[in-house]
Amino acid sequence: MPIEIERKYLVTGDGWRDAARKVVPMAQGYLNDLAAMDSGAMKASVRVRIAGDEAWLNLKSRELGHTRQEFDYPIPVDDARALLALCVGGLVDKRRHYVEHDGRTWEVDEFLGENAGLVVAELELEAADASFEKPAWAGAEVTDLPRYYNLALATRPYAQWSEDERAGPG
């Protein structure tokens, strides 16, 4: 069973930009919504993503936190475009920057559109207790805050957040 172990941080400043080795534009949407997940009616999000000239259908279990089941299947880009038209909520547009730090690749998502202004760094780990060096530009951890999940951003984008929510975790 595929497991994703991921930590998520708010990004502070632009210090990460010089270390980015690749940038990929992404558009993604969800075939189910946050309410279905929150109510327990669905136990996994169903995402369609186009990244550059590739596309995937992704299912991710609804557990909160850094460890979840994840299934990723490549699909034709034309199929992904058709599926994006069927998605509920808004689409999430972003540029993913692949940033090297201390022998690991961080994925820095710079959100666009209704989520513009939000920049989040993610690090996938091989084990929940794996050690890593957090870069200076990685600020507060938001792994356990559902509003930073892409599914939540499709439903209630960053532009709709209050000033307190935008300020980050306590």
C-alpha positions as CSV (number, residue, x, y, z in Angstrom):
1,M,0.0,0.0,0.0
2,P,1.5,3.3,-1.0
3,I,2.0,5.7,1.9
4,E,2.8,9.4,1.7
5,I,4.8,10.9,4.6
6,E,4.9,14.7,4.1
7,R,5.6,17.7,6.2
8,K,4.3,21.1,5.2
9,Y,5.6,24.6,6.1
10,L,4.8,28.2,5.3
11,V,7.5,29.9,3.3
12,T,9.1,33.1,4.5
13,G,11.0,35.3,2.1
14,D,12.6,34.5,-1.2
15,G,15.8,32.8,-0.1
16,W,14.6,29.5,-1.7
17,R,14.3,30.9,-5.2
18,D,18.0,30.8,-6.1
19,A,18.1,27.1,-5.1
20,A,15.2,26.1,-7.3
21,R,16.3,23.7,-10.1
22,K,13.0,23.3,-11.9
23,V,9.6,25.0,-12.0
24,V,6.5,23.2,-13.2
25,P,3.1,24.9,-13.7
26,M,0.2,22.9,-12.2
27,A,-3.6,23.0,-12.4
28,Q,-5.6,20.6,-10.2
29,G,-9.1,20.1,-9.1
30,Y,-11.2,17.6,-7.0
31,L,-14.0,15.3,-8.0
32,N,-15.2,15.4,-4.4
33,D,-15.4,18.3,-2.0
34,L,-14.3,19.2,1.4
35,A,-17.8,18.7,2.9
36,A,-17.9,15.0,1.7
37,M,-14.5,14.4,3.4
38,D,-15.4,16.3,6.6
39,S,-18.7,14.5,7.0
40,G,-17.0,11.1,6.5
41,A,-19.2,10.4,3.4
42,M,-15.9,9.9,1.5
43,K,-12.7,8.6,3.0
44,A,-10.3,9.8,0.2
45,S,-9.9,12.9,-1.9
46,V,-10.0,12.3,-5.7
47,R,-7.7,14.8,-7.5
48,V,-7.0,15.5,-11.1
49,R,-3.7,17.2,-11.8
50,I,-2.0,18.5,-14.9
51,A,1.7,19.3,-14.3
52,G,3.4,20.6,-17.4
53,D,2.7,18.0,-20.2
54,E,1.8,15.2,-17.8
55,A,-1.4,14.4,-15.9
56,W,-2.5,12.1,-13.0
57,L,-5.5,10.9,-11.1
58,N,-4.7,10.8,-7.4
59,L,-6.5,9.4,-4.4
60,K,-5.4,10.4,-0.9
61,S,-6.8,9.1,2.3
62,R,-8.4,11.7,4.6
63,E,-6.3,11.3,7.7
64,L,-5.1,14.6,9.2
65,G,-1.3,14.9,9.6
66,H,1.9,13.8,7.9
67,T,1.1,10.2,7.0
68,R,-1.6,9.2,4.5
69,Q,-2.3,6.5,1.9
70,E,-1.8,7.9,-1.6
71,F,-2.4,6.3,-5.0
72,D,-1.2,8.1,-8.2
73,Y,-2.1,7.0,-11.7
74,P,-0.8,8.7,-14.9
75,I,-3.6,9.6,-17.3
76,P,-3.7,11.3,-20.8
77,V,-3.6,15.1,-20.6
78,D,-6.8,15.3,-22.7
79,D,-8.6,13.1,-20.2
80,A,-7.3,15.3,-17.3
81,R,-8.7,18.4,-19.0
82,A,-12.1,16.7,-19.4
83,L,-12.0,15.7,-15.8
84,L,-11.0,19.1,-14.6
85,A,-14.2,20.4,-16.2
86,L,-16.2,18.0,-13.9
87,C,-14.5,19.1,-10.7
88,V,-16.4,20.6,-7.8
89,G,-15.2,23.8,-6.2
90,G,-12.5,25.9,-7.8
91,L,-9.3,24.9,-9.5
92,V,-6.0,25.3,-7.8
93,D,-3.3,26.9,-10.0
94,K,0.2,27.0,-8.8
95,R,3.9,26.9,-9.8
96,R,5.8,24.1,-8.1
97,H,9.5,24.9,-7.6
98,Y,11.8,22.0,-6.9
99,V,14.4,23.2,-4.3
100,E,17.4,21.3,-3.1
101,H,18.4,21.7,0.5
102,D,20.7,19.5,2.6
103,G,20.5,16.5,0.2
104,R,16.7,16.6,0.0
105,T,14.2,18.0,-2.6
106,W,11.7,20.4,-1.2
107,E,8.6,21.2,-3.3
108,V,7.7,24.9,-2.9
109,D,4.2,25.7,-4.2
110,E,3.6,29.3,-5.2
111,F,-0.1,29.6,-5.5
112,L,-1.8,31.7,-8.2
113,G,-5.4,33.0,-8.8
114,E,-7.7,33.0,-5.8
115,N,-4.8,31.5,-3.7
116,A,-2.2,34.1,-4.8
117,G,0.0,35.2,-1.9
118,L,0.3,31.8,-0.4
119,V,3.6,30.0,-0.6
120,V,4.0,26.5,1.1
121,A,6.9,24.1,1.1
122,E,6.4,20.4,1.3
123,L,9.0,17.7,2.1
124,E,8.2,14.0,1.5
125,L,10.0,11.7,3.9
126,E,10.9,8.0,3.9
127,A,9.7,7.6,7.5
128,A,7.6,9.6,9.9
129,D,10.6,9.9,12.3
130,A,13.1,10.7,9.5
131,S,15.4,13.6,10.5
132,F,16.0,16.5,8.1
133,E,17.4,20.0,8.2
134,K,14.7,22.7,7.9
135,P,15.9,25.5,5.7
136,A,15.9,29.1,7.0
137,W,13.0,30.0,4.5
138,A,10.7,27.3,5.9
139,G,8.7,29.0,8.6
140,A,5.8,27.7,10.7
141,E,4.8,24.1,10.2
142,V,1.2,23.7,8.9
143,T,1.1,19.9,8.3
144,D,-1.8,19.5,10.8
145,L,-3.8,22.5,9.6
146,P,-6.5,21.4,7.1
147,R,-7.0,24.8,5.6
148,Y,-3.5,24.5,3.9
149,Y,-4.5,21.3,2.2
150,N,-5.1,21.7,-1.6
151,L,-8.6,20.3,-1.3
152,A,-9.5,23.0,1.3
153,L,-7.9,25.7,-1.0
154,A,-10.1,24.5,-3.9
155,T,-13.2,24.9,-1.6
156,R,-12.2,28.0,0.3
157,P,-9.3,29.8,-1.3
158,Y,-6.7,32.0,0.4
159,A,-8.4,35.1,-0.9
160,Q,-11.4,34.3,1.4
161,W,-9.3,33.8,4.6
162,S,-9.5,36.2,7.5
163,E,-6.4,38.3,8.5
164,D,-5.9,35.9,11.5
165,E,-6.0,32.9,9.2
166,R,-3.4,34.5,6.9
167,A,-1.2,35.2,9.8
168,G,-0.5,31.5,10.1
169,P,-0.6,29.2,13.2
170,G,-0.5,30.8,16.7
